[in-house]
Amino acid sequence: MTEQRVALKDLLAKSPADVAEVLLRLSPEDAAEWLHRLSLRRAAAEPLGAMEPMDSAELLVRLDRDDALKILSRMDPDDAVDLLEELPDAVQEELLSRLDRDDAAVLTELLSYDADSAGGMMSPEYVALTLEMSAATAIALLRQRVEEAETVYYAYAVDAAGRLQGVISLRDLALARPEVRLETLVNLDVVAVHASTDAEDVAHLFDKYNYLALPVVDDANVLLGIITIDDVIDVMRSEATEDIYGMAGVPSHERVDTTWRASLTMRLPWLYLRLGTAVAAAVVVGLFEETIAKVAALAVLMGVIAGQGGSAGMQTVTILTRAIALGEVDRRAGWRFLGKEFALAVANGVLIGLTVGGITYAWKGQIMLGVAACIAMVLTLIVAGLTGVIVPLAMRFLGKDPALASGILLTTVTDVLGFGFLFLLAHLLLPEIA
């Protein structure tokens, strides 16, 4: 018992993020037991909020329902909603039905928003002031609300109907004379986001303005809540993970501790899709089987040409996907990027094509084989560059993640056309085949 008390004392001395890290290293059963002990000290809510929602939900369902309710009621509303969204519907409904009426109303309202929208990210805990207040009155109110507020870096001015009027820096408020009215301190040029704004667009605004928080409003400009920088960092990390996973055809919700059976069901469809594209490339090779039999060097060259095309295309896809994710590509920019990549592909194709053609001639002593390899390389790199632009833009137009299938589609195009270019040129230029 003494050892447990010492360990609990050490745990309580850590930051919530460090406590979360310790709990995640334990088995689920042991972590739930420690979470129960922390809840008795009112110290379990913040560590759960510091975890990924999937992990925190897994721990919460292992607790006694009374413990779970106490912890949930002490969590920041935005973190609590993220956790609830990961729970089975029956468990979610049970917890909401047993929560305090006011807490349940707040969480139910937040759950009504799309999880990937500003409304789904926001916290309703903010400090609202009126312009008629004096600096002294505002500071006194802030002191009363400091435990409830998500952040007190900014205060927001609203009118009698709750409509957002401006933002007030706490630095200005703290330095102002006590009798000064807030209308002289408020910044009316406030940047706000609508509750339906996509989470990625919210992240772009934070990146653009370097704010620590942004207000969220409805159609009538009524202040609904605020989004803080920690929530945006979660979005950025999630989007980066989706892009990386998408390039490799891996589901974004798979983790290193996902069971092999679950991983099988998530990865197998993508592998079958890739198999289909490989079969398409193999069909092209099969059509020219006699050509390869007559000139064995083509078997080596087709791998070189298709590989270079795939590499060049992935460079384009990676740059464009990042630009789309950061909101840097509008319709005009897309056309400019297409023109740039075409010019770049021609330049790369000519330089690399001449190199491959020269090596081929030096290797086999056949000038026309070198010419065929050179032209095939030029054409393949041009196709790869154009495909690397068109596919991500088309995916975005269809409302899909550009990283989701760009790699697979690009590989299919470069393999099929790269092989086709080489074999057709060999048919036209090599006398032994003609």
C-alpha positions in Angstrom: 0.0 0.0 0.0 2.9 2.3 0.8 4.4 1.7 -2.6 1.1 2.6 -4.3 0.8 5.8 -2.3 4.4 6.8 -3.3 3.6 6.0 -6.9 0.4 7.9 -6.8 2.2 10.9 -5.3 4.8 10.8 -8.0 2.0 10.6 -10.7 0.2 13.5 -9.2 3.3 15.6 -9.4 3.6 15.1 -13.2 1.9 17.3 -15.9 -1.3 15.9 -17.4 0.5 15.1 -20.7 3.2 13.1 -18.8 0.5 11.2 -16.8 -1.2 10.3 -20.0 2.0 9.0 -21.4 2.6 6.8 -18.3 -1.0 5.4 -18.5 -0.6 4.6 -22.1 2.5 2.5 -21.4 0.5 0.3 -19.0 -1.9 -2.5 -19.8 -5.5 -1.3 -20.3 -6.5 -3.0 -17.0 -3.7 -1.4 -15.0 -4.2 2.0 -16.7 -7.9 1.9 -15.7 -7.0 1.1 -12.1 -4.6 4.0 -11.9 -7.2 6.3 -13.6 -9.7 5.3 -10.9 -7.2 6.3 -8.2 -6.5 9.6 -10.0 -10.2 10.3 -10.2 -10.5 10.1 -6.4 -8.0 13.0 -6.3 -9.9 14.8 -9.1 -6.8 14.4 -11.3 -8.1 12.1 -14.1 -9.8 14.5 -16.4 -6.8 16.4 -17.8 -4.7 13.3 -18.5 -7.7 11.8 -20.5 -8.0 15.1 -22.4 -4.3 14.9 -23.3 -4.7 11.5 -24.9 -5.9 10.6 -28.4 -9.8 10.3 -28.2 -9.6 6.6 -29.2 -7.2 5.8 -26.3 -9.1 7.9 -23.7 -12.4 6.2 -24.7 -10.9 2.8 -24.4 -9.9 3.6 -20.8 -13.1 5.3 -19.8 -15.3 2.3 -20.8 -13.3 0.1 -18.4 -14.2 2.3 -15.4 -17.2 2.0 -13.2 -20.0 4.2 -14.7 -20.0 6.5 -11.7 -16.3 7.1 -12.0 -16.7 7.7 -15.7 -19.4 10.3 -15.2 -17.4 12.2 -12.6 -14.3 12.3 -14.9 -16.4 13.3 -18.0 -18.1 16.2 -16.1 -14.7 17.6 -15.2 -13.2 17.4 -18.7 -13.1 20.4 -21.0 -16.2 20.1 -23.2 -14.3 19.9 -26.5 -12.2 17.0 -25.1 -15.2 15.3 -23.6 -17.0 15.4 -27.0 -14.0 14.0 -28.8 -14.0 11.1 -26.3 -17.8 10.5 -26.5 -17.6 10.3 -30.3 -15.3 7.3 -30.0 -17.7 5.4 -27.7 -20.4 2.9 -28.8 -23.7 4.7 -29.3 -25.3 2.8 -26.4 -22.6 3.8 -24.0 -22.6 7.4 -25.2 -26.4 7.7 -24.7 -26.2 6.1 -21.3 -23.5 8.6 -20.1 -25.3 11.6 -21.5 -28.6 10.5 -19.9 -26.9 10.3 -16.5 -24.9 13.5 -16.6 -25.9 16.7 -15.0 -28.6 18.3 -17.2 -26.5 21.4 -18.0 -23.4 19.4 -18.8 -25.4 17.0 -21.0 -27.0 19.9 -22.9 -23.6 21.4 -23.6 -22.1 18.1 -24.9 -25.2 17.2 -26.9 -25.1 20.6 -28.6 -21.4 20.1 -29.5 -22.1 16.5 -30.7 -24.6 18.0 -33.2 -21.8 19.6 -35.2 -19.6 17.7 -37.7 -16.5 16.5 -35.9 -14.4 18.0 -38.7 -15.9 21.5 -38.5 -15.2 24.5 -36.3 -18.3 23.7 -34.3 -17.0 20.2 -33.6 -13.7 21.6 -32.4 -14.9 24.5 -30.3 -15.3 24.8 -26.6 -18.3 26.8 -25.2 -16.2 27.9 -22.3 -15.2 31.5 -23.0 -15.2 34.9 -21.3 -17.7 37.3 -22.8 -17.7 41.0 -21.8 -19.7 44.1 -22.8 -18.3 47.3 -24.2 -19.9 49.3 -21.4 -17.8 47.6 -18.7 -14.9 49.3 -17.1 -11.5 47.6 -17.1 -11.8 47.0 -13.3 -15.1 45.3 -13.7 -13.9 43.2 -16.6 -10.8 42.0 -14.6 -13.0 41.1 -11.6 -15.2 39.0 -13.9 -12.2 37.3 -15.5 -10.9 36.4 -12.0 -14.3 34.8 -11.2 -14.4 32.9 -14.5 -10.7 31.8 -14.8 -11.5 28.2 -13.7 -14.3 27.8 -16.2 -12.7 29.5 -19.3 -10.9 27.4 -21.9 -8.4 30.2 -22.3 -8.0 33.7 -21.0 -5.5 35.0 -23.5 -8.3 37.0 -25.1 -11.7 38.2 -24.0 -14.6 38.8 -26.4 -17.0 41.6 -26.5 -20.7 40.8 -27.2 -23.9 42.8 -27.4 -27.1 42.1 -25.5 -28.1 39.4 -28.1 -24.7 37.7 -27.8 -23.5 38.9 -31.2 -19.7 39.2 -31.4 -18.5 42.8 -31.5 -14.7 42.5 -31.0 -11.8 41.0 -29.2 -9.8 42.4 -26.3 -6.3 41.6 -25.5 -5.7 40.7 -21.8 -2.4 42.6 -22.0 -4.2 45.8 -22.9 -6.8 45.1 -20.3 -4.3 44.6 -17.6 -2.4 47.8 -18.4 -5.5 50.0 -18.7 -6.6 52.4 -16.0 -9.4 50.8 -13.9 -12.0 53.3 -15.0 -11.4 53.0 -18.7 -14.3 51.5 -20.6 -13.8 48.5 -22.8 -15.1 50.3 -25.9 -11.7 52.1 -26.0 -9.7 48.9 -25.8 -11.7 46.6 -28.1 -10.4 45.6 -31.6 -13.4 45.6 -33.8 -11.5 44.0 -36.7 -11.9 40.5 -35.2 -11.3 37.3 -37.2 -14.0 34.7 -36.5 -15.0 31.4 -38.1 -18.4 30.1 -38.8 -19.4 26.9 -37.0 -19.6 25.0 -40.3 -16.1 26.0 -41.4 -14.0 22.9 -42.2 -11.3 22.0 -39.7 -8.5 22.3 -42.3 -9.6 25.9 -43.1 -9.6 26.7 -39.4 -6.0 25.4 -39.2 -5.0 27.6 -42.1 -6.3 30.7 -40.3 -4.3 29.9 -37.2 -1.3 29.4 -39.4 -1.9 32.7 -41.2 -2.6 34.9 -38.2 -0.6 33.1 -35.5 -3.5 33.4 -33.0 -3.8 31.4 -29.8 -7.6 31.2 -30.1 -10.4 32.1 -32.6 -14.1 32.8 -31.9 -16.8 30.7 -33.5 -20.1 32.3 -34.6 -23.3 31.3 -36.2 -25.2 32.8 -39.2 -26.3 35.7 -37.0 -22.8 36.3 -35.7 -23.7 35.1 -32.3 -20.7 33.9 -30.3 -20.9 30.1 -29.8 -17.5 29.2 -28.5 -13.8 29.4 -29.1 -11.1 27.2 -30.7 -7.7 27.1 -29.1 -4.4 26.3 -30.6 -4.1 22.9 -29.0 -7.1 21.7 -30.8 -5.7 23.0 -34.1 -2.4 21.2 -33.5 -4.4 18.0 -33.2 -6.1 18.7 -36.6 -2.7 19.4 -38.2 -1.3 16.2 -36.8 -4.3 14.2 -38.0 -4.2 15.7 -41.5 -0.5 15.0 -41.8 -1.1 11.4 -40.7 -3.9 11.0 -43.3 -1.6 12.4 -46.0 1.3 10.1 -45.1 -1.0 7.1 -44.8 -2.9 7.9 -48.0 0.3 7.9 -50.0 1.0 4.4 -48.9 -2.6 3.2 -49.1 -2.9 2.7 -45.3 -6.1 3.6 -43.5 -5.6 6.7 -41.3 -7.1 5.1 -38.2 -4.7 2.2 -38.1 -2.0 2.3 -35.4 1.0 0.2 -34.4 -1.1 -1.6 -31.7 -4.0 -2.4 -34.1 -4.6 -6.2 -34.1 -3.4 -8.1 -37.2 -6.9 -9.1 -38.1 -8.1 -5.5 -38.0 -5.1 -4.4 -40.1 -5.8 -7.2 -42.6 -9.3 -5.9 -43.2 -8.1 -2.3 -43.6 -5.1 -3.0 -45.8 -6.2 -5.9 -48.0 -8.6 -3.8 -50.2 -5.7 -1.4 -51.1 -3.4 -4.3 -51.8 -6.0 -5.8 -54.2 -6.4 -2.4 -55.8 -2.6 -2.3 -56.3 -2.7 -5.8 -57.6 -5.2 -4.7 -60.2 -2.9 -2.0 -61.4 0.0 -4.4 -61.5 -2.1 -6.8 -63.6 -2.8 -3.9 -66.0 0.9 -3.3 -66.4 1.5 -7.0 -66.9 -1.1 -7.2 -69.6 0.9 -4.5 -71.6 4.1 -6.5 -71.1 2.3 -9.6 -72.2 1.2 -8.0 -75.5 4.8 -7.4 -76.3 6.2 -10.7 -75.2 7.7 -11.5 -78.6 9.3 -8.1 -78.7 11.0 -8.7 -75.4 12.1 -12.1 -76.5 13.9 -10.6 -79.6 15.5 -7.7 -77.6 16.1 -8.9 -74.0 17.5 -5.4 -73.1 14.0 -4.1 -73.2 13.2 -6.1 -70.0 15.8 -4.1 -68.2 14.9 -0.7 -69.7 11.2 -1.0 -69.0 11.9 -1.1 -65.2 14.3 1.9 -65.5 11.8 4.0 -67.4 8.7 3.1 -65.3 10.7 3.6 -62.1 11.9 7.0 -63.1 8.4 8.0 -64.2 7.0 6.9 -60.8 9.7 8.8 -58.9 9.2 12.0 -60.9 5.4 11.8 -60.6 5.6 11.3 -56.8 7.7 14.4 -56.5 4.9 16.3 -58.2 2.1 14.6 -56.2 3.9 15.3 -52.9 4.4 19.0 -53.6 0.9 19.5 -54.9 -0.8 17.6 -52.1 1.0 19.7 -49.5 0.0 22.9 -51.3 -3.6 21.8 -51.4 -3.6 20.9 -47.7 -2.2 24.4 -46.9 -4.8 26.1 -49.1 -2.2 27.4 -51.5 -3.8 26.1 -54.7 -6.8 27.8 -56.2 -8.1 27.2 -59.8 -5.6 29.6 -61.4 -2.7 28.3 -59.4 -3.6 24.8 -60.5 -3.2 25.8 -64.2 0.0 27.6 -63.4 1.3 24.5 -61.6 0.3 22.3 -64.5 2.3 24.5 -66.9 5.3 24.6 -64.6 5.3 20.8 -64.2 5.0 20.3 -68.0 8.1 22.4 -68.6 9.9 20.7 -65.8 8.9 17.3 -67.1 10.2 18.1 -70.6 13.5 19.4 -69.2 13.9 16.4 -66.9 12.9 14.0 -69.7 15.4 15.3 -72.2 18.3 15.3 -69.7 17.5 11.9 -68.2 16.4 10.5 -71.6 19.7 11.5 -73.2 21.6 9.9 -70.3 19.7 6.6 -70.5 19.9 6.6 -74.3 23.7 7.1 -74.1 24.1 4.4 -71.5 22.0 2.0 -73.6 24.0 2.7 -76.7 27.3 2.2 -74.9 25.9 -1.0 -73.4 24.4 -2.7 -76.5 26.0 -0.7 -79.3 22.6 -0.1 -81.0 21.9 3.5 -81.8 18.2 3.0 -82.4 17.7 1.1 -79.1 19.3 4.1 -77.4 17.0 6.5 -79.3 13.9 4.4 -78.3 15.0 4.4 -74.7 15.6 8.2 -74.8 12.2 9.1 -76.4 10.3 6.6 -74.1 11.9 8.3 -71.1 11.0 11.8 -72.3 7.4 10.8 -72.9 7.0 8.9 -69.6 8.3 11.8 -67.5 6.0 14.2 -69.3 3.0 11.9 -68.6 4.2 11.4 -65.0 4.4 15.2 -64.4 1.0 15.9 -65.9 -0.6 13.0 -64.0 1.0 14.1 -60.8 -0.9 17.4 -61.2 -4.2 16.2 -62.7 -4.9 13.3 -60.3 -4.7 15.4 -57.0 -6.7 18.2 -58.5 -9.3 15.8 -59.7 -9.5 14.2 -56.3 -10.0 17.5 -54.7 -12.7 18.4 -57.2 -14.5 15.2 -56.3 -14.3 16.1 -52.6 -11.7 13.4 -51.8 -8.4 13.5 -50.0 -5.8 14.1 -52.8 -3.3 11.8 -51.0 -5.8 9.0 -50.8 -5.2 7.3 -54.1 -2.9 9.5 -56.1 0.1 7.2 -55.6 -1.7 4.1 -56.9 -3.2 5.9 -59.9 0.1 7.5 -60.7 2.0 4.2 -60.6 -0.6 2.6 -62.9 -0.3 5.4 -65.5 3.5 5.5 -65.4 3.9 1.7 -65.6 1.3 1.1 -68.3 2.3 4.0 -70.5 6.0 3.7 -69.8 6.0 0.1 -71.0 3.8 1.0 -73.9 6.0 3.8 -75.1 9.2 1.7 -74.9 7.7 -1.3 -76.8 6.0 0.7 -79.5 9.1 2.8 -80.2 11.2 -0.4 -80.3 8.7 -1.8 -82.9 9.1 1.3 -85.0 12.8 1.8 -84.7 14.5 -1.6 -84.4 14.8 -3.5 -87.7 15.1 -6.9 -86.0 11.7 -6.4 -84.5 10.0 -4.7 -87.5 
